[in-house]
Amino acid sequence: MTQEPRRERRTVTARELADRFGVSPRTVLRMIAEERAEYEGRSRQRRDQIVELYRQGLKGYEIARELSISAGLVSIRLKEAREAGLDLARYSADRG
């Protein structure tokens, strides 16, 4: 049984790597792209974090700052959560 190589998230663009190694950006993407299931798992986890911070009373820009993402992404994820029927009610201050 062969084991898939563990792919790390890259910190430079595909174009930069392609120029460095003399290949096309598509080759770079094909060779080192993150597995779809891993990406979707990270995305789901980030959405859950956004929803939890929102429920705790943080504003969109505060959530964005906390998670080092854009305020626009926070807004999109909250909208998707609402459309999916998730309860986004904020926790009351008297709950411990």
Residue frames as qw, qx, qy, qz and C-alpha x, y, z in Angstrom:
[[0.000, 0.891, 0.454, 0.000, 0.00, 0.00, 0.00],
 [0.424, 0.296, -0.019, 0.855, 1.48, 3.35, -0.99],
 [0.221, -0.707, -0.456, 0.492, 1.03, 6.34, 1.22],
 [0.274, 0.858, 0.228, 0.369, 0.14, 9.74, -0.19],
 [0.446, 0.142, -0.281, 0.838, 2.71, 12.41, 0.60],
 [0.192, -0.742, -0.493, 0.412, 1.62, 14.86, 3.25],
 [0.319, 0.581, 0.259, 0.702, 0.97, 18.16, 1.54],
 [0.274, -0.466, -0.353, 0.763, 1.71, 21.33, 3.44],
 [0.239, 0.909, 0.335, -0.070, -0.10, 24.56, 2.68],
 [0.618, 0.280, 0.090, 0.729, 2.10, 26.74, 0.54],
 [0.251, -0.741, -0.241, 0.574, 3.16, 30.22, 1.54],
 [0.047, -0.409, 0.390, 0.823, 3.99, 31.55, -1.93],
 [0.671, 0.462, 0.077, -0.574, 1.89, 31.79, -5.06],
 [0.863, 0.211, 0.440, 0.133, 1.79, 29.14, -7.76],
 [0.509, 0.846, -0.046, 0.152, 3.21, 31.72, -10.19],
 [0.179, -0.842, 0.501, -0.093, 6.24, 32.34, -7.93],
 [0.719, -0.269, 0.640, 0.034, 6.93, 28.62, -7.60],
 [0.795, 0.517, 0.303, 0.092, 6.46, 28.07, -11.33],
 [0.314, 0.908, -0.246, 0.129, 8.98, 30.80, -12.14],
 [0.407, -0.696, 0.588, -0.072, 11.44, 29.39, -9.60],
 [0.660, -0.147, 0.734, 0.062, 11.27, 25.83, -10.98],
 [0.108, 0.345, -0.627, -0.690, 10.69, 26.58, -14.66],
 [0.066, 0.320, 0.935, 0.137, 7.27, 24.94, -14.93],
 [0.218, -0.480, -0.394, -0.753, 3.74, 26.20, -15.48],
 [0.337, -0.264, 0.446, -0.786, 1.55, 27.44, -12.61],
 [0.854, -0.051, -0.171, -0.489, -0.90, 24.63, -13.47],
 [0.729, 0.177, -0.629, 0.205, 1.84, 22.06, -12.86],
 [0.073, 0.262, -0.614, 0.741, 2.50, 23.59, -9.46],
 [0.610, -0.161, 0.173, -0.756, -1.20, 23.50, -8.59],
 [0.886, 0.053, -0.370, -0.275, -1.55, 19.91, -9.69],
 [0.628, 0.228, -0.649, 0.364, 1.54, 18.75, -7.79],
 [0.263, 0.015, -0.634, 0.727, 1.04, 20.50, -4.45],
 [0.421, -0.414, -0.201, -0.782, -2.62, 21.44, -4.20],
 [0.310, -0.155, 0.716, -0.606, -4.31, 20.84, -0.87],
 [0.061, -0.247, -0.955, -0.152, -6.69, 17.89, -0.85],
 [0.317, -0.440, -0.355, -0.761, -10.31, 18.95, -1.25],
 [0.664, -0.524, -0.533, -0.030, -11.45, 17.13, 1.90],
 [0.534, -0.252, -0.326, 0.738, -8.79, 18.91, 3.97],
 [0.033, 0.193, 0.123, 0.973, -9.80, 22.28, 2.56],
 [0.480, -0.489, -0.462, -0.563, -13.49, 21.64, 3.22],
 [0.668, -0.446, -0.525, 0.280, -12.72, 20.50, 6.77],
 [0.366, -0.134, -0.191, 0.901, -10.74, 23.68, 7.48],
 [0.159, -0.303, -0.296, -0.892, -13.49, 25.77, 5.92],
 [0.592, -0.526, -0.551, -0.264, -16.18, 24.10, 8.03],
 [0.607, -0.378, -0.433, 0.550, -14.09, 24.56, 11.18],
 [0.193, 0.028, -0.020, 0.981, -13.56, 28.26, 10.38],
 [0.351, -0.441, -0.418, -0.713, -17.29, 28.74, 9.79],
 [0.651, -0.522, -0.548, 0.061, -18.03, 27.12, 13.15],
 [0.474, -0.233, -0.281, 0.801, -15.52, 29.46, 14.82],
 [0.031, -0.232, -0.198, -0.952, -17.13, 32.48, 13.14],
 [0.518, -0.517, -0.505, -0.457, -20.61, 31.43, 14.30],
 [0.654, -0.449, -0.497, 0.352, -19.40, 30.76, 17.85],
 [0.337, -0.110, -0.149, 0.923, -17.66, 34.15, 18.14],
 [0.214, -0.352, -0.337, -0.846, -20.75, 35.86, 16.71],
 [0.609, -0.537, -0.557, -0.176, -22.93, 34.12, 19.30],
 [0.583, -0.346, -0.390, 0.623, -20.55, 35.38, 22.00],
 [0.038, -0.911, -0.288, 0.293, -21.36, 38.94, 20.92],
 [0.394, -0.373, 0.356, 0.761, -18.39, 39.91, 18.75],
 [0.472, 0.741, 0.034, -0.476, -19.00, 42.14, 15.75],
 [0.876, 0.464, 0.094, 0.093, -17.97, 41.09, 12.25],
 [0.381, 0.800, -0.357, 0.296, -14.82, 43.18, 12.14],
 [0.449, -0.632, 0.568, -0.277, -13.81, 41.88, 15.59],
 [0.927, 0.022, 0.372, -0.044, -14.24, 38.28, 14.43],
 [0.721, 0.661, -0.090, 0.184, -12.20, 39.06, 11.31],
 [0.034, 0.810, -0.496, 0.310, -9.40, 40.51, 13.40],
 [0.697, -0.424, 0.525, -0.243, -9.50, 37.56, 15.83],
 [0.892, 0.129, 0.430, 0.052, -9.28, 34.94, 13.06],
 [0.229, -0.510, 0.496, 0.665, -7.00, 36.95, 10.71],
 [0.341, 0.400, 0.757, 0.388, -9.52, 36.88, 7.87],
 [0.016, -0.204, -0.226, -0.952, -11.42, 39.57, 6.01],
 [0.339, 0.211, 0.489, -0.775, -14.61, 41.13, 7.34],
 [0.591, 0.267, -0.359, -0.671, -16.22, 40.26, 4.02],
 [0.450, 0.090, -0.887, -0.054, -15.54, 36.55, 4.57],
 [0.055, 0.134, 0.768, -0.624, -17.11, 36.79, 8.03],
 [0.480, 0.283, 0.112, -0.823, -20.19, 38.39, 6.51],
 [0.585, 0.231, -0.625, -0.463, -20.45, 35.72, 3.80],
 [0.319, 0.024, -0.929, 0.186, -20.08, 32.83, 6.26],
 [0.202, 0.205, 0.620, -0.730, -22.70, 34.31, 8.62],
 [0.569, 0.284, -0.154, -0.756, -25.11, 34.76, 5.70],
 [0.535, 0.166, -0.793, -0.239, -24.54, 31.15, 4.62],
 [0.103, -0.053, -0.881, 0.459, -25.14, 29.97, 8.19],
 [0.405, 0.246, 0.334, -0.815, -28.42, 31.88, 8.34],
 [0.622, 0.287, -0.408, -0.603, -29.52, 30.43, 4.99],
 [0.443, 0.118, -0.888, 0.016, -28.64, 26.93, 6.26],
 [0.642, -0.554, -0.375, -0.374, -30.97, 27.51, 9.20],
 [0.569, -0.047, -0.567, 0.593, -28.34, 27.73, 11.96],
 [0.360, -0.870, -0.337, 0.013, -29.42, 29.53, 15.12],
 [0.483, 0.395, -0.181, 0.760, -27.28, 32.67, 15.40],
 [0.436, -0.842, -0.205, -0.242, -28.89, 33.93, 18.60],
 [0.238, 0.599, -0.512, 0.568, -26.41, 35.67, 20.83],
 [0.553, -0.280, -0.704, 0.346, -25.73, 34.29, 24.29],
 [0.311, -0.880, -0.183, -0.308, -27.27, 36.31, 27.09],
 [0.161, 0.672, -0.490, 0.531, -24.90, 38.07, 29.52],
 [0.606, -0.485, 0.411, -0.479, -26.30, 36.25, 32.58],
 [0.991, 0.069, -0.108, -0.041, -25.35, 32.79, 31.23],
 [0.506, -0.743, 0.424, 0.106, -22.18, 31.49, 32.82]]
